[in-house]
Amino acid sequence: MTIEPAAENALIIYFSSSPSPKTTHLIQSLKQGLQDSLDHKLIDLVPSFASLLVQYHTELTDHFEIKAAINCVWERVNTTSQNASAGKKVTLPVYYALETGPDLPTIAQQSGLSVSDVIQLHSSQEYLVYSIGFAPGFAYLGEVDARIATPRLATPRASVPKGSVGIADQQTAVYPASSPGGWNIIGKCPVDLFNMNKSPTMPYIVGDTVRFEAIDKETFLSLGGTL
């Protein structure tokens, strides 16, 4: 772990050069420990793949106290088994079909599998929420089976529909809102993944695990999905 200045009221903590489940759990443990120990002195704690940004109120504390707190909490979480505890499990329904997953045939052809094999592989495992970004509620999930890992599109789409489920290299994600995007789209999820009027605003946080459940068209539509 290394700590570096990020702004006059922020420090960034780097955990490793690449993400991993262990790193994600360590980040979440440190995040919770800092929240408990510093509380109102903090503006925000922003986890990413292998780092944690700590923003604080300069009128209440300084980087010396923040850095000391980071080291204190780190010593505790790095020497206990708490960092191995898993987050909650979230299941998201997905309607996998050619009408919702235009890139299913391409992935199947490139991998030498059938479309049904691609769907089965994608929905048969749990994915760790490594980071949330790009858009509110957009969770970077990993890692997909190597057989269906597919590079981003050479030319991104101008608009990807809300709820679209995509694959980019070894990551998968659901678009929480319509936006441009270059991920390979394989299905659509009818669940609202970000709502400012709800608490919590998202069904998952970094450190949680997500599993996709294949549903049929009728169920998709009954859950509020649109085509």
VOBA-1610 file (N, C-alpha, C; in pm, whole numbers, padded with zeros to 5 digits, always signed):
BEGIN
Met+00083-00119+00000Met+00000+00000+00000Met+00087+00125+00000Thr+00053+00221-00086Thr+00122+00350-00087Thr+00019+00462-00081Ile+00056+00572-00018Ile-00034+00687-00002Ile+00029+00807-00070Glu-00048+00874-00157Glu+00004+00990-00228Glu-00097+01104-00225Pro-00050+01229-00229Pro-00143+01343-00237Pro-00221+01339-00367Ala-00348+01375-00361Ala-00431+01380-00481Ala-00486+01520-00505Ala-00493+01599-00399Ala-00540+01738-00405Ala-00512+01799-00270Glu-00545+01927-00253Glu-00518+01992-00124Glu-00604+01933-00012Asn-00711+01863-00048Asn-00797+01802+00053Asn-00822+01654+00023Ala-00723+01588-00039Ala-00743+01448-00075Ala-00612+01371-00080Leu-00619+01246-00040Leu-00509+01151-00054Leu-00562+01031-00132Ile-00474+00968-00208Ile-00513+00846-00278Ile-00425+00732-00232Ile-00488+00618-00207Ile-00418+00500-00158Ile-00413+00398-00271Tyr-00294+00356-00308Tyr-00277+00253-00411Tyr-00245+00120-00343Phe-00318+00016-00383Phe-00304-00115-00319Phe-00221-00212-00401Ser-00234-00209-00532Ser-00159-00300-00618Ser-00161-00244-00759Ser-00087-00309-00847Ser-00081-00263-00986Ser-00196-00315-01070Ser-00269-00414-01018Ser-00381-00472-01093Ser-00489-00516-00996Pro-00614-00519-01040Pro-00724-00557-00951Pro-00727-00707-00923Ser-00784-00743-00810Ser-00804-00883-00773Ser-00910-00887-00665Pro-00975-01002-00643Pro-01073-01011-00536Pro-01015-00973-00399Lys-00891-01015-00371Lys-00830-00982-00242Lys-00814-00831-00228Thr-00767-00765-00335Thr-00750-00620-00330Thr-00882-00550-00308Thr-00987-00595-00376Thr-01119-00535-00361Thr-01169-00546-00218His-01150-00662-00155His-01194-00679-00017His-01111-00593+00079Leu-00983-00578+00052Leu-00899-00492+00135Leu-00945-00346+00123Ile-00975-00303+00001Ile-01023-00167-00019Ile-01150-00142+00059Gln-01244-00236+00052Gln-01370-00219+00122Gln-01352-00219+00274Ser-01262-00304+00324Ser-01235-00308+00467Ser-01174-00177+00515Leu-01078-00125+00438Leu-01014+00002+00475Leu-01115+00116+00466Lys-01197+00115+00363Lys-01300+00217+00346Lys-01393+00221+00467Gln-01439+00105+00511Gln-01530+00099+00625Gln-01460+00144+00753Gly-01333+00103+00770Gly-01258+00142+00889Gly-01235+00292+00896Leu-01205+00354+00782Leu-01185+00499+00778Leu-01316+00573+00804Gln-01424+00521+00749Gln-01554+00582+00772Gln-01589+00580+00920Asp-01560+00469+00986Asp-01590+00456+01129Asp-01503+00547+01215Ser-01375+00561+01177Ser-01282+00635+01262Ser-01281+00786+01236Leu-01310+00827+01113Leu-01301+00970+01078Leu-01438+01036+01062Asp-01537+00958+01025Asp-01677+01001+01020Asp-01695+01138+00952His-01739+01240+01029His-01777+01370+00973His-01659+01449+00917Lys-01536+01406+00943Lys-01420+01475+00888Lys-01401+01444+00740Leu-01471+01343+00692Leu-01458+01301+00554Leu-01563+01365+00464Ile-01522+01397+00342Ile-01616+01441+00239Ile-01666+01319+00163Asp-01573+01232+00124Asp-01611+01113+00048Asp-01496+01013+00047Leu-01532+00887+00026Leu-01436+00778+00005Leu-01475+00712-00126Val-01383+00714-00223Val-01416+00667-00358Val-01327+00548-00395Pro-01381+00426-00388Pro-01301+00308-00425Pro-01294+00290-00575Ser-01184+00236-00624Ser-01169+00200-00764Ser-01110+00060-00771Phe-01059+00021-00889Phe-01010-00115-00907Phe-00900-00153-00808Ala-00804-00064-00790Ala-00692-00095-00701Ala-00650+00026-00619Ser-00744+00117-00593Ser-00712+00237-00518Ser-00832+00287-00440Leu-00806+00377-00347Leu-00912+00440-00269Leu-00879+00588-00254Leu-00970+00674-00301Leu-00952+00817-00288Leu-01019+00863-00159Val-00943+00937-00076Val-00993+00986+00052Val-01000+01139+00046Gln-01121+01193+00048Gln-01141+01339+00046Gln-01188+01383+00184Tyr-01132+01494+00235Tyr-01161+01534+00372Tyr-01180+01685+00384His-01243+01725+00493His-01266+01867+00521His-01141+01927+00583Thr-01080+02022+00515Thr-00956+02081+00564Thr-00976+02166+00690Glu-01098+02211+00715Glu-01124+02288+00836Glu-01139+02199+00959Leu-01147+02067+00938Leu-01165+01974+01049Leu-01044+01885+01073Thr-00959+01869+00971Thr-00845+01780+00984Thr-00740+01819+00880Asp-00631+01744+00875Asp-00528+01767+00774Asp-00472+01633+00727His-00380+01638+00631His-00333+01513+00573His-00249+01431+00670Phe-00194+01496+00773Phe-00117+01420+00873Phe-00209+01327+00952Glu-00322+01380+00997Glu-00417+01297+01072Glu-00478+01189+00982Ile-00511+01228+00858Ile-00571+01131+00766Ile-00473+01017+00737Lys-00348+01053+00712Lys-00249+00950+00682Lys-00226+00860+00802Ala-00225+00916+00922Ala-00208+00835+01042Ala-00326+00739+01059Ala-00446+00788+01031Ala-00565+00703+01042Ala-00561+00591+00939Ile-00516+00624+00819Ile-00505+00521+00714Ile-00410+00410+00758Asn-00293+00448+00809Asn-00196+00348+00852Asn-00247+00264+00968Cys-00319+00328+01059Cys-00373+00256+01175Cys-00478+00153+01131Val-00570+00197+01048Val-00675+00106+01001Val-00615-00003+00912Trp-00519+00035+00829Trp-00455-00063+00740Trp-00388-00175+00820Glu-00319-00139+00925Glu-00251-00240+01007Glu-00352-00340+01063Arg-00470-00291+01097Arg-00573-00379+01153Arg-00633-00470+01046Val-00674-00412+00934Val-00743-00494+00834Val-00648-00587+00760Asn-00521-00550+00752Asn-00425-00632+00680Asn-00374-00748+00763Thr-00403-00749+00892Thr-00355-00856+00979Thr-00469-00939+01037Thr-00590-00918+00988Thr-00704-00997+01033Thr-00769-01063+00913Ser-00857-01151+00938Ser-00926-01222+00830Ser-01049-01148+00783Gln-01079-01031+00841Gln-01199-00959+00803Gln-01199-00918+00657Asn-01079-00894+00604Asn-01074-00848+00465Asn-01119-00955+00367Ala-01133-01080+00412Ala-01176-01187+00323Ala-01327-01203+00321Ser-01399-01128+00405Ser-01543-01141+00410Ser-01605-01089+00281Ala-01704-01161+00232Ala-01766-01125+00106Ala-01879-01027+00127Gly-01907-00949+00024Gly-02022-00860+00028Gly-02149-00936+00001Lys-02256-00864-00018Lys-02385-00931-00042Lys-02390-00985-00185Lys-02481-01079-00207Lys-02499-01139-00338Lys-02623-01078-00403Val-02608-01036-00525Val-02715-00972-00600Val-02744-01053-00726Thr-02871-01082-00750Thr-02911-01154-00872Thr-02987-01058-00963Leu-02944-01050-01088Leu-03008-00963-01186Leu-03065-01048-01300Pro-03194-01032-01330Pro-03253-01105-01442Pro-03210-01047-01575Val-03190-01133-01673Val-03148-01088-01805Val-03224-01166-01912Tyr-03278-01093-02008Tyr-03339-01155-02125Tyr-03233-01161-02234Tyr-03174-01280-02250Tyr-03073-01302-02353Tyr-03145-01343-02482Ala-03133-01263-02585Ala-03198-01295-02713Ala-03138-01208-02821Leu-03158-01246-02946Leu-03103-01168-03056Leu-03163-01028-03061Glu-03290-01013-03015Glu-03352-00881-03019Glu-03301-00788-02909Thr-03238-00844-02806Thr-03179-00762-02700Thr-03027-00773-02696Gly-02972-00874-02762Gly-02827-00897-02762Gly-02772-00908-02902Pro-02757-00797-02973Pro-02714-00801-03113Pro-02575-00860-03136Asp-02492-00864-03030Asp-02357-00915-03048Asp-02342-01061-03006Leu-02451-01125-02968Leu-02446-01267-02931Leu-02390-01353-03046Pro-02439-01337-03170Pro-02385-01421-03279Pro-02235-01401-03302Thr-02188-01276-03289Thr-02046-01248-03311Thr-01960-01316-03206Ile-02001-01306-03081Ile-01924-01371-02973Ile-01925-01522-02992Ala-02040-01577-03029Ala-02050-01721-03051Ala-01958-01765-03164Gln-01958-01691-03273Gln-01874-01726-03387Gln-01726-01718-03352Gln-01687-01611-03284Gln-01546-01592-03251Gln-01496-01696-03151Ser-01585-01744-03064Ser-01545-01839-02961Ser-01563-01984-03004Gly-01630-02004-03118Gly-01655-02140-03164Gly-01763-02210-03083Leu-01850-02131-03020Leu-01957-02185-02938Leu-02092-02151-02999Ser-02196-02212-02947Ser-02331-02175-02989Ser-02376-02055-02908Val-02481-01987-02953Val-02536-01875-02879Val-02583-01919-02742Ser-02644-02037-02734Ser-02690-02088-02604Ser-02574-02116-02510Asp-02459-02159-02566Asp-02340-02182-02484Asp-02289-02050-02426Val-02289-01945-02507Val-02245-01813-02460Val-02334-01767-02345Ile-02464-01782-02361Ile-02559-01742-02256Ile-02536-01823-02129Gln-02517-01953-02146Gln-02497-02040-02030Gln-02370-02004-01956Leu-02262-01977-02028Leu-02136-01941-01964Leu-02147-01808-01890His-02215-01711-01952His-02227-01580-01890His-02312-01584-01764Ser-02414-01667-01762Ser-02508-01669-01650Ser-02478-01777-01546Ser-02366-01847-01562Ser-02339-01960-01472Ser-02238-01930-01362Gln-02195-01805-01351Gln-02096-01774-01248Gln-02126-01642-01180Glu-02058-01620-01067Glu-02073-01495-00994Glu-01961-01400-01035Tyr-01995-01271-01036Tyr-01898-01167-01073Tyr-01878-01070-00959Leu-01756-01035-00934Leu-01724-00939-00829Leu-01740-00797-00881Val-01801-00710-00801Val-01811-00569-00836Val-01677-00504-00802Tyr-01595-00480-00904Tyr-01463-00422-00883Tyr-01468-00271-00866Ser-01555-00207-00941Ser-01561-00062-00938Ser-01694-00016-00993Ile-01733+00107-00957Ile-01854+00168-01011Ile-01816+00304-01068Gly-01845+00324-01194Gly-01803+00448-01258Gly-01858+00460-01398Phe-01802+00550-01477Phe-01848+00582-01612Phe-01983+00652-01607Ala-02079+00590-01536Ala-02211+00651-01514Ala-02260+00597-01379Pro-02345+00671-01308Pro-02398+00622-01180Pro-02467+00487-01197Gly-02425+00389-01119Gly-02484+00256-01126Gly-02416+00162-01224Phe-02317+00213-01299Phe-02245+00127-01394Phe-02136+00051-01318Ala-02158-00078-01296Ala-02065-00160-01218Ala-01976-00242-01311Tyr-01846-00231-01290Tyr-01750-00312-01365Tyr-01739-00447-01294Leu-01781-00553-01361Leu-01788-00685-01301Leu-01687-00779-01366Gly-01627-00862-01286Gly-01531-00957-01343Gly-01524-01085-01262Glu-01475-01185-01327Glu-01429-01183-01466Glu-01508-01286-01545Val-01536-01256-01672Val-01613-01351-01752Val-01525-01470-01789Asp-01589-01579-01824Asp-01519-01697-01871Asp-01431-01658-01991Ala-01308-01705-01992Ala-01212-01667-02096Ala-01262-01701-02236Arg-01349-01800-02247Arg-01398-01841-02378Arg-01491-01736-02441Ile-01551-01651-02360Ile-01642-01549-02416Ile-01589-01407-02394Ala-01466-01394-02342Ala-01405-01263-02328Ala-01382-01205-02468Thr-01435-01084-02493Thr-01434-01027-02627Thr-01394-00880-02622Pro-01302-00838-02707Pro-01259-00697-02707Pro-01376-00602-02735Arg-01360-00479-02691Arg-01460-00376-02720Arg-01478-00361-02870Leu-01592-00308-02908Leu-01619-00283-03049Leu-01518-00182-03105Ala-01477-00202-03227Ala-01383-00109-03291Ala-01445+00030-03303Thr-01577+00033-03328Thr-01650+00159-03337Thr-01764+00156-03237Pro-01758+00236-03132Pro-01866+00236-03032Pro-02000+00277-03093Arg-02107+00228-03034Arg-02241+00268-03076Arg-02272+00407-03022Ala-02347+00481-03099Ala-02384+00615-03055Ala-02479+00611-02938Ser-02560+00504-02930Ser-02654+00492-02819Ser-02677+00344-02787Val-02654+00310-02661Val-02682+00175-02611Val-02802+00186-02518Pro-02906+00105-02538Pro-03028+00117-02457Pro-03003+00088-02309Lys-03080+00154-02225Lys-03077+00129-02081Lys-03104-00018-02054Gly-03027-00076-01962Gly-03044-00215-01925Gly-02964-00313-02006Ser-02896-00265-02112Ser-02817-00355-02196Ser-02704-00419-02116Val-02686-00549-02135Val-02579-00624-02068Val-02467-00645-02168Gly-02346-00607-02131Gly-02236-00614-02226Gly-02112-00684-02173Ile-02026-00717-02266Ile-01895-00777-02235Ile-01788-00693-02304Ala-01681-00663-02230Ala-01564-00595-02286Ala-01441-00661-02226Asp-01368-00733-02310Asp-01255-00812-02264Asp-01304-00910-02156Gln-01247-00906-02036Gln-01289-01002-01933Gln-01387-00942-01833Gln-01442-00826-01868Gln-01540-00763-01780Gln-01679-00769-01841Thr-01780-00760-01755Thr-01917-00751-01799Thr-01985-00642-01718Ala-02093-00588-01769Ala-02161-00477-01703Ala-02301-00460-01759Val-02382-00383-01686Val-02516-00347-01732Val-02521-00195-01743Tyr-02567-00144-01857Tyr-02582+00000-01874Tyr-02703+00048-01793Pro-02681+00132-01691Pro-02792+00178-01608Pro-02879+00284-01675Ala-02830+00340-01784Ala-02905+00441-01860Ala-02858+00436-02004Ser-02939+00485-02094Ser-02900+00490-02234Ser-02780+00583-02250Ser-02680+00538-02325Ser-02559+00618-02342Ser-02478+00560-02457Pro-02380+00633-02508Pro-02287+00575-02605Pro-02209+00462-02538Gly-02161+00367-02616Gly-02085+00258-02555Gly-02027+00163-02657Gly-01917+00101-02620Gly-01849+00010-02711Gly-01843-00134-02665Trp-01927-00169-02566Trp-01927-00307-02517Trp-02011-00395-02609Asn-01983-00525-02610Asn-02057-00622-02689Asn-02186-00656-02615Ile-02301-00626-02674Ile-02429-00639-02606Ile-02487-00779-02627Ile-02522-00845-02516Ile-02568-00984-02524Ile-02707-01004-02462Gly-02767-00901-02406Gly-02897-00917-02344Gly-02942-00787-02281Lys-03053-00796-02207Lys-03108-00676-02145Lys-03167-00710-02009Cys-03141-00622-01912Cys-03188-00640-01775Cys-03300-00538-01747Pro-03414-00583-01693Pro-03526-00491-01668Pro-03518-00416-01535Val-03415-00445-01453Val-03404-00385-01321Val-03344-00245-01330Asp-03402-00151-01256Asp-03349-00015-01249Asp-03225-00016-01159Leu-03110+00020-01214Leu-02984+00007-01141Leu-02938+00135-01073Phe-03008+00245-01098Phe-02973+00369-01027Phe-03099+00454-01017Asn-03132+00491-00893Asn-03251+00574-00870Asn-03221+00666-00752Met-03209+00794-00779Met-03178+00891-00674Met-03287+00900-00567Asn-03408+00855-00600Asn-03519+00865-00506Asn-03532+00743-00415Lys-03440+00647-00432Lys-03442+00528-00349Lys-03320+00525-00258Ser-03329+00450-00151Ser-03215+00430-00062Ser-03203+00280-00029Pro-03094+00216-00072Pro-02980+00274-00145Pro-03015+00305-00290Thr-02935+00388-00351Thr-02962+00430-00489Thr-02927+00321-00589Met-02842+00225-00550Met-02799+00117-00638Met-02815-00016-00566Pro-02835-00127-00637Pro-02852-00257-00572Pro-02722-00320-00525Tyr-02607-00259-00558Tyr-02479-00318-00522Tyr-02378-00208-00489Ile-02271-00249-00422Ile-02156-00163-00397Ile-02030-00242-00433Val-01917-00175-00437Val-01790-00244-00462Val-01770-00352-00355Gly-01733-00472-00399Gly-01713-00584-00307Gly-01828-00683-00307Asp-01944-00642-00359Asp-02057-00734-00372Asp-02032-00828-00490Thr-02114-00932-00500Thr-02107-01022-00614Thr-02241-01022-00687Val-02234-01037-00818Val-02353-01033-00903Val-02362-01161-00984Arg-02480-01218-00987Arg-02508-01332-01074Arg-02623-01295-01166Phe-02613-01334-01294Phe-02719-01307-01390Phe-02808-01430-01406Glu-02937-01407-01404Glu-03035-01515-01420Glu-03109-01498-01552Ala-03100-01599-01638Ala-03166-01592-01768Ala-03317-01602-01750Ile-03390-01512-01815Ile-03535-01512-01810Ile-03590-01507-01953Asp-03718-01543-01968Asp-03778-01539-02101Asp-03839-01402-02129Lys-03884-01384-02250Lys-03937-01255-02294Lys-04057-01212-02211Glu-04148-01306-02182Glu-04268-01273-02106Glu-04232-01221-01967Thr-04137-01289-01902Thr-04094-01245-01769Thr-04027-01109-01776Phe-03943-01090-01876Phe-03874-00963-01897Phe-03973-00848-01907Leu-04076-00866-01987Leu-04175-00760-02006Leu-04257-00738-01879Ser-04286-00847-01807Ser-04365-00834-01684Ser-04289-00761-01574Leu-04154-00763-01582Leu-04071-00694-01485Leu-04045-00549-01524Gly-04107-00505-01632Gly-04090-00365-01673Gly-03993-00345-01786Gly-03940-00454-01842Gly-03847-00441-01952Gly-03913-00389-02078Thr-03835-00321-02160Thr-03887-00269-02287Thr-03796-00312-02401Leu-03854-00327-02518Leu-03778-00371-02636Leu-03770-00257-02738
//
